[in-house]
Amino acid sequence: MADVLRGCGVVWGAAGSTGTGVVWSASTGEMQSRDLGREATSSELRNADGDVVGLSFSDLKKTFTASVIPSHATSKATAKTNMDAMIPAAGTIVTVTDSASTVTAAANGGKYLLDAARIRYTNNGFAIVEFDLTQYDANDVAVAVT
C-alpha cells in the first residue's frame, strides 16, 4: 500500500466496502477489485432529416462488481465457509456500504440485487469470488410484493 503520496491526492486500493446478503467484509475476505458504474437506456429523437436532435435516458441504474479472495485469520475451513456465503442465489438483496464513495449506497438504502456470483479456481493462485450487483434508481428492492 502507498504510505506516502507525492504530487496529488488519489484514492488508493480497493478496500472500504462491505455487503450483507453476499457476505463480505474485512473479516471474511480480501477485496481485490470493485467497480461501480452508472448506466441508462438511451433513445434518440431524430428530425425529418434523420439528425439526432434529442436524447431520452431511462432505466437509470448502478452496477457494482467485485472480486474477493475468501479468507479467515486462522482457519482454512472458515475461509471455505466464508466463500460459500458469498455466492447466494441470483435475486438476493445485497446491502452495500462503502467508505470510499457515497455514490455506491446513496439510493435505496444501498440495496442491490445479485445478478450473478461465481467462484474462480485456478491451479496457481487463490480461489476468487466474483459477483455482479444491480440497483435501478426507480426500484426500491426492499419493498415486498405480495
DOMITOR-788968 format. One record per residue (C-alpha): residue number from 1; chain; residue in one letter; x, y, z. Coordinates in nm, 4 decimals. Example, Ala and Ser with C-alpha at 12.3 -4.5 7.8 and 13.67 -1.06 7.14 Angstrom:
<recs>
REC   vexnu   lumlum   rofi         c1         c2         c3
REC       1        A      A     1.2300    -0.4500     0.7800
REC       2        A      S     1.3670    -0.1060     0.7140
</recs>
This chain:
<recs>
REC   vexnu   lumlum   rofi         c1         c2         c3
REC       1        A      M     0.0000     0.0000     0.0000
REC       2        A      A     0.1183     0.3531    -0.0688
REC       3        A      D     0.2250     0.5120     0.2594
REC       4        A      V     0.3409     0.8382     0.1038
REC       5        A      L     0.1796     1.0155    -0.1888
REC       6        A      R     0.3510     1.2987    -0.3720
REC       7        A      G     0.2107     1.5273    -0.6377
REC       8        A      C    -0.1633     1.4870    -0.5900
REC       9        A      G    -0.4146     1.3075    -0.3725
REC      10        A      V    -0.5624     0.9820    -0.5021
REC      11        A      V    -0.7892     0.7069    -0.3760
REC      12        A      W    -0.5651     0.4051    -0.3202
REC      13        A      G    -0.6690     0.0419    -0.3171
REC      14        A      A    -0.9982    -0.1479    -0.3217
REC      15        A      A    -1.0827    -0.1632     0.0490
REC      16        A      G    -1.3757     0.0114     0.2112
REC      17        A      S    -1.6879    -0.1752     0.1038
REC      18        A      T    -1.8903    -0.4403     0.2846
REC      19        A      G    -2.2044    -0.6302     0.1986
REC      20        A      T    -2.4825    -0.8227     0.3649
REC      21        A      G    -2.6737    -1.0772     0.1592
REC      22        A      V    -2.3500    -1.1536    -0.0205
REC      23        A      V    -2.1419    -1.1596     0.2944
REC      24        A      W    -1.8096    -0.9867     0.2505
REC      25        A      S    -1.6112    -0.7716     0.4870
REC      26        A      A    -1.2541    -0.7348     0.6077
REC      27        A      S    -1.3035    -1.0400     0.8324
REC      28        A      T    -1.4385    -1.2731     0.5591
REC      29        A      G    -1.2234    -1.1908     0.2594
REC      30        A      E    -0.9635    -0.9742     0.0957
REC      31        A      M    -1.1147    -0.7312    -0.1555
REC      32        A      Q    -0.9177    -0.7464    -0.4795
REC      33        A      S    -1.1160    -0.5141    -0.7021
REC      34        A      R    -1.4510    -0.3411    -0.7248
REC      35        A      D    -1.6162    -0.1442    -0.9993
REC      36        A      L    -1.9066     0.0971    -0.9686
REC      37        A      G    -2.0834     0.2112    -1.2818
REC      38        A      R    -2.3840     0.4230    -1.3766
REC      39        A      E    -2.5830     0.3243    -1.6832
REC      40        A      A    -2.9076     0.4015    -1.8629
REC      41        A      T    -3.1036     0.3093    -2.1705
REC      42        A      S    -3.0966     0.5920    -2.4239
REC      43        A      S    -3.3386     0.6655    -2.7066
REC      44        A      E    -3.2624     0.9078    -2.9877
REC      45        A      L    -3.5105     1.1613    -3.1227
REC      46        A      R    -3.4470     1.2340    -3.4905
REC      47        A      N    -3.5804     1.5145    -3.7060
REC      48        A      A    -3.7136     1.4798    -4.0614
REC      49        A      D    -3.3553     1.4871    -4.1981
REC      50        A      G    -3.2528     1.1958    -3.9741
REC      51        A      D    -3.0313     1.4050    -3.7471
REC      52        A      V    -3.0363     1.3375    -3.3748
REC      53        A      V    -3.1925     1.6418    -3.2092
REC      54        A      G    -3.2659     1.4969    -2.8673
REC      55        A      L    -3.1973     1.2113    -2.6331
REC      56        A      S    -3.4067     1.0419    -2.3683
REC      57        A      F    -3.2487     0.8466    -2.0823
REC      58        A      S    -3.4472     0.5877    -1.8890
REC      59        A      D    -3.3909     0.2831    -1.6716
REC      60        A      L    -3.1213     0.4611    -1.4695
REC      61        A      K    -2.9167     0.2114    -1.2730
REC      62        A      K    -2.5943     0.1487    -1.0886
REC      63        A      T    -2.3852    -0.1643    -1.1307
REC      64        A      F    -2.1389    -0.2907    -0.8715
REC      65        A      T    -1.8922    -0.5696    -0.9487
REC      66        A      A    -1.6353    -0.7033    -0.7052
REC      67        A      S    -1.3697    -0.9716    -0.6692
REC      68        A      V    -1.2901    -1.1069    -0.3225
REC      69        A      I    -1.0455    -1.3724    -0.2022
REC      70        A      P    -1.2270    -1.5560     0.0792
REC      71        A      S    -1.0134    -1.5712     0.3924
REC      72        A      H    -1.0061    -1.6104     0.7678
REC      73        A      A    -0.7376    -1.5083     1.0149
REC      74        A      T    -0.6700    -1.8603     1.1486
REC      75        A      S    -0.8829    -2.1242     0.9731
REC      76        A      K    -0.8884    -2.2612     0.6182
REC      77        A      A    -1.2223    -2.4324     0.6933
REC      78        A      T    -1.3756    -2.0991     0.7950
REC      79        A      A    -1.2353    -1.9404     0.4780
REC      80        A      K    -1.4269    -2.2065     0.2800
REC      81        A      T    -1.7423    -2.1313     0.4805
REC      82        A      N    -1.6945    -1.7620     0.4077
REC      83        A      M    -1.6545    -1.8420     0.0369
REC      84        A      D    -1.9828    -2.0347     0.0276
REC      85        A      A    -2.1628    -1.7451     0.1996
REC      86        A      M    -2.0507    -1.5135    -0.0816
REC      87        A      I    -2.2467    -1.6938    -0.3539
REC      88        A      P    -2.6184    -1.6918    -0.2693
REC      89        A      A    -2.8933    -1.7308    -0.5285
REC      90        A      A    -2.9457    -1.4731    -0.8022
REC      91        A      G    -3.2039    -1.2180    -0.6951
REC      92        A      T    -3.0768    -1.1984    -0.3365
REC      93        A      I    -3.0939    -0.8476    -0.1892
REC      94        A      V    -2.7443    -0.7264    -0.1033
REC      95        A      T    -2.6923    -0.4160     0.1112
REC      96        A      V    -2.3651    -0.2423     0.0230
REC      97        A      T    -2.1776     0.0075     0.2371
REC      98        A      D    -1.8758     0.1896     0.1010
REC      99        A      S    -1.6426     0.4151     0.2967
REC     100        A      A    -1.4652     0.5250    -0.0234
REC     101        A      S    -1.7684     0.6549    -0.2168
REC     102        A      T    -2.1042     0.7975    -0.1170
REC     103        A      V    -2.2445     0.7143    -0.4627
REC     104        A      T    -2.2422     0.3370    -0.4004
REC     105        A      A    -2.5040     0.3396    -0.1234
REC     106        A      A    -2.6720     0.6749    -0.1920
REC     107        A      A    -3.0066     0.5376    -0.3149
REC     108        A      N    -3.2484     0.2744    -0.1845
REC     109        A      G    -3.0538     0.2259     0.1362
REC     110        A      G    -2.7614     0.0771    -0.0563
REC     111        A      K    -2.9726    -0.2231    -0.1588
REC     112        A      Y    -2.8778    -0.4007    -0.4825
REC     113        A      L    -2.9954    -0.7217    -0.6474
REC     114        A      L    -2.7471    -1.0003    -0.7077
REC     115        A      D    -2.7304    -1.0741    -1.0811
REC     116        A      A    -2.4553    -1.3356    -1.0677
REC     117        A      A    -2.1982    -1.4859    -0.8317
REC     118        A      R    -1.9197    -1.7241    -0.9226
REC     119        A      I    -1.6077    -1.8802    -0.7755
REC     120        A      R    -1.2965    -1.8878    -0.9926
REC     121        A      Y    -1.0492    -2.1623    -0.9113
REC     122        A      T    -0.7007    -2.1845    -1.0566
REC     123        A      N    -0.4094    -2.4235    -1.0187
REC     124        A      N    -0.1651    -2.1428    -0.9486
REC     125        A      G    -0.3461    -1.8991    -0.7213
REC     126        A      F    -0.6236    -1.8265    -0.4761
REC     127        A      A    -0.9914    -1.9035    -0.5239
REC     128        A      I    -1.1668    -1.5756    -0.6058
REC     129        A      V    -1.5354    -1.4966    -0.5657
REC     130        A      E    -1.6779    -1.2539    -0.8200
REC     131        A      F    -2.0238    -1.1059    -0.8051
REC     132        A      D    -2.2333    -0.8617    -1.0059
REC     133        A      L    -2.4984    -0.6403    -0.8470
REC     134        A      T    -2.7554    -0.4027    -0.9998
REC     135        A      Q    -2.9592    -0.1216    -0.8460
REC     136        A      Y    -3.2262     0.0567    -1.0501
REC     137        A      D    -3.2859     0.4120    -0.9284
REC     138        A      A    -3.6657     0.3791    -0.9514
REC     139        A      N    -3.6909     0.0335    -0.7899
REC     140        A      D    -3.6713     0.0049    -0.4124
REC     141        A      V    -3.5976    -0.3676    -0.3877
REC     142        A      A    -3.6655    -0.3673    -0.0137
REC     143        A      V    -4.0402    -0.3319    -0.0786
REC     144        A      A    -4.2027    -0.6753    -0.0527
REC     145        A      V    -4.4501    -0.7576    -0.3295
REC     146        A      T    -4.7314    -0.9911    -0.2304
</recs>
